[in-house]
Amino acid sequence: MQVIDEMISGHSAPVKELKNLIAIVAPSASSVLIQGETGTGKDVVANAIHAASQRNGRMVSVNCAAIPAELLESELFGHEKGAFTGADQPRQGRFELANGGTLFLDEIGDMNLSLQSKLLRALENRTIQRVGGSDDIPVDFRLVCATHQNLDAYVDEGRFRADLFYRINVFPIQVPSLAERSVDVPLLVKTMLTQIEESAEQKMPDFDDSAMSEMSRYNWPGNVRELRNIVERAVLLFPGKTISGKDVRNNLLRLRVPSRNEEQDALWAASQNLEGISGDTDLDSQSPLPHPNHYKEWFAYFDSIDLRRHLRDVEVVLIEAALEKTNGTISSAAEALHLRRTTLIEKMKKLMIEKPVDS
């Protein structure tokens, strides 16, 4: 378990279950299908399976979505000299390179049906033929596949072979999303900062409790990959500084939407930059927010929108803007927001907005 713990950070219940599954399947020769959302670290899980296995050979990875279909066959099976234009020398494919080790096929759902048939034969016979060749070459490999797609649905739609699916799905592993393991965010941030520090010249920032709380509540649609990007951005924006919850909301997690024209640019800027309201603006009579119908346009850019998170963000920005306009006077800010003073105080506690001195 030590090598697994070293490779996968986290102490949450979903991660403990994930590590347990890896420990169970790693010593075996069974095929593994790793499923999970984009950015959850399916490749890390695959590497952990190989590292904890008894395979002496190397782990060889292929991203099936990144290689054009016409080249993927040669990449996997290799080719003989003269097999096609430019094939001046025979070349081993990934199956042969993974002999004695592990072959990791990432995004297996992107493989076309013709190549799926050849993969199935390789799994059944444990031999392959190079492109342009006729000799059966024995190969000893352990297959690990990964996908973010619903292969069950692909089978029903005829886009993925049912027999191949059963072959690769001997031991399924579901990688939890970061939202499902949000308690691991502080540890992941610490681990990422340590990794970045090894090669960075600037000092690392420090995330205070409010910043960690803010990041733990975020839904992380991009999962661990998005968290890594946020941490790297924090290193660049706040070198050697302490990052607060407000810094996280305003500079690190703020949602950006591409606009179609200047009018939408102006509307979006208004709704996202309320902190910049001038002292001459009357919050009672003027609203910098776009008309509610404007939000219908958002579905031109997103398949879904986290309504609760967006409404929460709007509340935070408006409350902070009102407090800034009224010089931190809660009573005046509450009046500007058409709220009771006690209601505003409760919202500030719930949203973890720092309470200013009430004058």
N, C-alpha and C positions, 0 to 999 in steps of 0.2 A: 504493500500500500504506500510505502514511502515515496517511490517514484511517481505515483499517481498524485499524491498530495503536493509534490513539488511542481508538477505540471499544471494542476488545476487548483486555482485559488478559490476559497470559499468554505464556510461552515454552515450554510443554510441547509434545511432539510432536503430541498431538491438536489443540491450539490452532493450531499452525503449519499443520497440514493444513486446519483450518477456515478460517483466514485465506486460505490459498491457493485454496480453493474459492470463497470470496467474491470474490477478485480475478479469478478466471476468469469467473464468471457475471455480475458486476455490469455490465460494459459492454454486455452483450447485452440483447435484449428477451425472452429466454426466461422462461417461468414457473418459479418455484422453490417446492419443497415442503420446508419446514424441519421436521424431526422431532427429538424429544428429550424427555427426562423433564420433568416440571413443575419450574419453577424454574431451568432451565439457561440461560435468557437467550435464548430464541428470538426475542423481540421486538428484542433488541439486534442480533442477526444480521440481521434484516430491515431495521433502520435502517441498518446498515453497508452492506448491499447497495444501498440507495437512495442513501446518501451517496457511494458510490464509483461510482455509475452516471452516465450522461450525460443522465438525465431532468431537465428544467428545472422540471417541476411539483412540487407538494408530495407528501409521503407521507401517505396517509390510512389510518388503522387502524380496524378493526372487530373486536371480540371477539364471535364468533358464539355463544359460550356465555353471554354476559352479557346478551344482548338477547332477550326473548321471541320465539318463532317468529312470532307474529302481527304483530309490529312490525318484524322484521328485513327483510322485503321492502321496506317503505317506507323504511327506513333506508338500504338499499343502492341502490334504484332511484329513490327520490324519489316524489312524488305530485303530482297536479294538484288544483286547487281543487275541492272537493266530492267528492273520491274516497271519503271516508268521514266519519263524524261528527267534527267538530273540524278538518277540513282546510279552513280558511278561506282559505288562500293556497297557491299552488303552491310546491313546495319541491324543491330539488335533492337528489339522493341522493349517496352516497359515490362511486359510479362517476363522476358528473359532477364532483365536487369533486377527484377524482384525475386528471382529464384532463391529460395531459402529464406525469403523475408516476407514482407507485406506489400500488397498492391492496394493503393488507396485511390478509388475512383470518386472524385468529388463531382457533385451535380450530375449523378448518373441518369437523372430524368431527362437530360438533354441529349442523350445518346439515341441515334436513329434506330429504327427497327432492324435494319439489315445488320448493323454492327451488334445489336443486342443478340441476334442469332449466333454470331461468331463468338461472342462472350460466353453464351450459354454452352456452346460446344467445348470451349476451353475449360469451363468449370466441370463439365461432366467427364471429359476425357483426360484432363490434366496434360494436354498437349496443345501446341499451337502450330500453325503454318505461317511463315512469313509471306508477305505480299510478293507475288511472283515466284513463290517456291512451292514445292510439293512434299517436302520432307516433314514428318511429324517430329516436333521438338518437344521433349518432355519438360514440364515446368512444375516446380514446387513452390506454390505461393499461397499466402493467406489473403483472402479478399475482404476489404473493408470498403463500403460504399457510403456516400452521404448525399442528402438532397434536402432542399427546403420546400420541395413540391409534394403534392399529395399523390403518391404513386398508386394508391388504391383507386383513386379517381381516374388516373391515367390508364390503368388496366381496364376499367369499365369503358373508357372511351376508345380503347384500342390503340393507345399511344405507347403502351409499355406491355411487353410480353408477360403474361401471367406466370408461365413456367419459370422465367428468369426472376420475376419478383419473388417467387417462393424460394428460389435458390439463394438469393442474396439476403432475404429477410429471415434467416434462421434465428438470429438474435438481434431484435430491434432495440435501439437505444434512442430515447427522446431527450434532446438537450433542452433544458429549461431556458425560457427567455430571461433576460435580465430583470424584467418587471416581476417575474415569479420568484426571483432570488435577490430582491432589492436590499436585504440586510447585508449582502456581501459587498455592496458598493464601496463602503469605506476601506475594506481590505483590498479590493481590486484597485482603488485609487492609490493606496499606499504602495502596492506592488508595482503598478505602472510608473509611479514617480521614481521608484528605486531603479527600474529598468532604464528610464529615460536619463536619469542622473549619470549613468555609466558612460554615456556618450555626449552629454550636453555640456556646454561651457557655462551657461548661466545657472544661478542658484535656483533651487526648487521652491515653488510656492507652498504655503501651508493652508489647508482648507479648515476653517473653524467649524464649530458644531452646527451653526446655522447653515453653512454651505453644504456640509455632509447631509444634513436633514433634507435640504432642498433637492439634492441630487438623488437621495434615496426615495423621495416621493415622485420623482419624474418617471414617466412610463417607458422611456428608452426604446423607441420604435426601431432604432438601429442596433440595439443590444450592446454587447461588449465592444464591438467595433466602434460604435458611436461614442461610448464612454472613453475609449482610448483617444479618439479624436478630440474630445472635450478636454481631457487631461493635457494633451499636447498643446492645445490652444491656450490653456491656463498657464502653462510654463512660459509661453511666449508673451502673453499679455500681463502676467503678474509675477515676473521673476523675483524671487526672494521676498515676496509680500504675503500677507495674510488675506485669504479670499473669504468674503462673507456670503451669506445667502443672497443678498441683493446683487452682489457681483455675479453670482451664478445665474440669477434670473435675467439680469440686464445685459450681460456680456458673453455668457457661455451657452445658455439654453434657449435663447430667444428664437422663436420660430421665424423663418424667412420664407416668403412666398414670391415667386417670380411674377411680375406684372406684365400685362399685355400692352399697356400704353401709359402715357404720362399721368392721365387722370387717376388710374388705379395706383400708380406709384405714389401719388400725393395722398390718396385715401389710406393706403397701407402705412405710409410714413406717419400720418396723423394718428392712426390707431395704435401704432407701436412706439411712439415717441412722446407719450403724454408727459414724461418727466420735464420736457422742455417747454411747457406752457408758460407764457410770459405773465408777469404780474398784472398786466392790463386785461387779461382774459377773465371774463365773468363766467365762472363755472355753472352758475344758475341758469344763464340764458343762452350760452353757446356750448355746443358739443363738438369736439374735434373728432369724434368717432364717425365712421362712414355710415351711410344709411343701412338699416338692417338688410335690405335686399342685396347689398354688396356682397354679403357673405355667401350668397348662392353661387357666386363666381368661384369660390374656393374649390368646389368640386371639379372645376376644370383642371386643377393641379393635383388634387388628392383623391384617392379612392375612398378614404375615410378620414374623419376628423375627430380627435378626442375632445368632445364637447365639454366635459367636466374640467379638463385641464385648461382649455382655452378660457372658459368663464372664470376660472380661478386666476389665471394670469391677468385677465382684464381687471378683475377686482384689485389685485395687488398694485398694478400700474396706476389705476385711478386713485386708490387710497394714498399711495406715496406721492402722487402729483398734488392731491388736495392738501396733504400735510406740508409739502414743500411750499405751496402757494400761501398757506396760512402760518408760515414760520413755526410749524410744529404744534400749533394750538389745536388740540383734539376737538374742543367744543366747536371751533370755527370750521374745522375740516368736516366734522359731522354735519354741520348745517349745510355746507356746500354740497355735500353728498346726499342730502335729504335723508339722513339717518339720525337715530337717537345716539347720544354720546355713548351710552352703555353698549349699544349694538356695534358701534365702530370699534370700541375697545375689544369686544369679544372677537370681532373679525380679525383684528390685528393679532390677537393671541393665536387664533386658529391658523392664520396665514404666516405666522412668525415674522411679522413686520415690527421692526424695532420701535419701541415706544419713545417718542421725543419728550422733552421737558414741556409740560403744559403751562403756558403763560397766561 
